[in-house]
């Protein structure tokens, strides 16, 4: 194995392999090997699972107020071909990726191929060094993206914002009060308002309790001047709310 290639690959990974055959396989596209089993496809499959678990675990730990749907949005945003390809590009994986003659220059290598190599590298690190090493690599390359995806999701979760505001400013969590419900069982509508430390805010109607709670939370945030609605319906959240 080429020592210079190995040094470059391990430098990108930030990890020294005990079994360097795993490193070589992780960075070998199917077009560069005689048998498909020698390519990085199996490692890509494993790495995708490890990446998904790390992102889910980090999201769960970092954002305790996120509901299941919020965490799913973060995972879907981060664990994607587009993001993996972007990370691979930042790492310059194309420079060390082993491909067939049909892709013998970096410009000819599709982003899907480099993104797959990134996941394969995660899988190889996991097999060679264990979960903690693989997690460290994922967080080194993905932590900012997890934060960015969570922030984007957070902007849409008005209940989460109101929860944080209530705890910071009032020392209590908001309560959601069902004032009324109408319609048959299969098509009910709910009227819900927010009670924050004894203060009752304007109610909102929606076709589900979850949506009514989100709208009621937004109404409270607007009244508290934490959120601002524009004429086109977009919402802007005040920075450093609750301080």
Secondary structure, DSSP 8 states (H G I E B T S, - for coil): --HHHHHHHHHHHT---SSHHHHHHHTB-GGGSSSGGGSSHHHHHHHHHHHHHHHHHHHHHH-TT--HHHHHHHHHHHSSHHHHHHHHHHHTGGGT-B--GGG-SGGGS-HHHHHHHHHHHHHHHHHHH-HHHHHHHHHHHHHHHHHHHHHHHHHH-HHHHHHHHIIIIISS--EEEEEEEES-GGG-EEEEEEEETTEE---EEESSHHHHHHHHHHHHHHHTTSEEE-TTS-EEE-TTTT-
